[in-house]
C-alpha cells in the first residue's frame, strides 16, 4: 500500500501536549480533537493541511504523557502517516493501536521539507521525496500491524474476530 501527500515538518521532542493540548482533553470525539491537532506547535496547521498530508518530525516524536488522544487527533485530522527520526515508545504503540501508520527514517527527515510531496510504500518501507526525487528506507510495517491499521485500529481489528499472532 502507498501513501502520498504533502509534508508538514516539525522539530525534535514534539510532545503529546503540542500534538493535542491538555486543555482539550475533556473532549473525546476524534473530530473534535482533530480541530486542535498540532495547535501549540503550529496554530495554523489544521487550517492549512489537507486530508492525506503527512507529518515529518525529528527525534522523540510523541514524548510526554501516554494518552491516546495524540495519535487519535492526528489520524482524525486526516494525516495519512507520520515519519520521524524516532518515536517515544508509548506513542509508537498507541499509533498502531488507533490505526495510524508511522515510519522511522533519519535520512528522510533530514531531506524532506514542509511542502514537499512524499510517497511512502508501507509494504517495502521505501520513502520517496517526489519533490526532489530522493529515495529513503524505513522498516516496512509488519503484516500483522498492517492488518490492524487497515482495520482502523486494534479494537476494530479484534471486533472483526481477528486473533493477534
C-alpha positions in Angstrom: 0.0 0.0 0.0 1.2 3.5 -0.8 0.6 6.8 1.0 1.2 10.1 -0.8 0.8 13.6 0.5 2.3 17.0 1.3 4.8 17.1 4.2 4.4 19.3 7.3 7.7 19.3 9.1 8.2 19.7 12.9 11.3 19.5 15.1 12.6 17.3 17.8 10.7 16.3 21.0 7.2 17.2 19.9 5.3 16.1 22.9 1.7 15.0 23.2 0.7 18.4 24.6 1.9 20.0 21.4 0.1 17.4 19.3 -3.2 17.9 21.3 -3.1 20.4 24.1 -4.1 19.3 27.5 -6.9 21.9 27.7 -8.8 19.9 25.1 -8.6 16.5 26.9 -12.2 16.9 28.2 -13.2 16.2 24.6 -13.3 12.6 23.5 -14.7 12.7 20.0 -12.0 12.2 17.4 -13.2 15.0 15.1 -13.3 17.5 18.0 -9.8 16.5 18.9 -8.7 16.9 15.2 -9.8 20.6 15.3 -6.9 21.3 17.7 -4.3 18.9 16.2 -0.7 20.4 16.4 -2.3 23.7 17.6 0.5 24.5 20.1 3.3 23.5 17.6 1.7 25.4 14.7 -1.5 27.4 15.3 -2.3 27.4 11.5 -1.6 23.7 10.9 -5.2 22.5 10.9 -6.3 25.3 8.7 -3.5 24.8 6.1 -3.2 21.0 6.0 -5.3 18.8 3.7 -6.6 15.3 4.1 -3.8 12.8 3.1 -0.9 15.1 4.1 1.7 13.7 6.4 3.8 14.9 9.3 7.6 14.7 9.3 9.4 15.3 12.6 12.7 14.9 14.4 13.6 12.6 17.2 11.3 11.5 20.1 8.0 12.4 18.4 5.1 11.9 20.8 7.0 12.1 24.0 5.2 13.1 27.2 2.1 11.5 28.5 0.8 8.1 27.4 -2.6 9.4 26.3 -4.0 8.0 23.0 -5.6 11.4 22.3 -2.4 12.4 20.4 -2.4 9.8 17.6 -6.3 9.9 17.5 -6.1 13.7 16.8 -3.5 13.2 14.1 -5.5 10.4 12.4 -8.9 12.2 12.7 -7.3 15.4 11.2 -6.7 13.3 8.1 -3.0 12.9 8.3 -2.0 9.8 6.4 1.1 8.9 8.3 4.0 10.3 10.4 7.6 10.0 9.5 10.1 10.8 12.3 13.7 10.2 13.3 12.3 8.3 16.3 9.2 8.0 18.3 8.5 7.9 22.0 7.8 4.2 22.8 4.3 4.7 24.1 3.3 6.9 21.1 4.7 4.2 18.8 2.3 1.6 20.3 -0.6 4.0 20.6 -0.3 5.0 16.9 -0.7 1.4 15.7 -3.5 0.8 18.3 -5.6 3.6 16.8 -4.6 2.7 13.2 -2.1 5.5 12.4 0.8 4.3 10.3 4.3 5.6 11.4 7.8 5.2 9.9 11.3 5.9 11.3 13.9 7.3 8.9 16.6 9.8 10.0 17.7 10.3 6.4 14.2 11.0 5.1 13.5 13.6 7.8 16.7 15.4 7.0 15.9 15.6 3.3 12.2 16.4 3.5 10.9 20.0 3.9 7.5 21.4 4.5 5.6 21.4 1.2 7.5 18.5 -0.3 5.3 15.8 -1.8 6.2 12.5 -0.3 5.2 8.9 -1.1 5.6 6.1 1.4 5.3 2.4 0.5 4.4 0.7 3.8 5.0 -2.8 2.3 8.6 -2.1 1.4 9.4 0.9 3.7 10.5 3.0 0.8 10.0 6.7 1.2 10.2 8.8 -2.0 10.5 12.5 -1.8 8.7 13.2 -5.1 9.7 16.8 -5.0 13.5 16.2 -5.1 13.5 12.5 -6.4 15.4 11.2 -3.4 14.6 7.7 -2.0 15.0 6.6 1.6 14.4 3.4 3.5 12.4 2.7 6.6 11.4 -0.6 8.2 8.2 -1.8 6.4 5.2 -2.1 8.6 5.0 -5.8 9.5 1.9 -7.6 8.0 0.1 -8.1 11.3 0.4 -4.3 12.1 -0.7 -3.6 8.5 -3.9 -5.6 9.2 -4.5 -3.6 12.4 -4.1 -0.3 10.6 -6.2 -1.3 7.7 -9.0 -2.4 10.1 -8.9 1.0 11.7 -7.0 0.2 14.9 -6.6 -2.6 17.4 -10.2 -2.5 18.9 -11.8 -2.7 15.4 -9.4 -5.4 14.5 -10.4 -7.5 17.5 -14.1 -6.7 16.9 -13.8 -8.3 13.5 -12.9 -11.5 15.3 -9.2 -11.5 14.3 -6.7 -13.1 16.5 -3.4 -11.5 17.3 -0.5 -13.7 16.4 
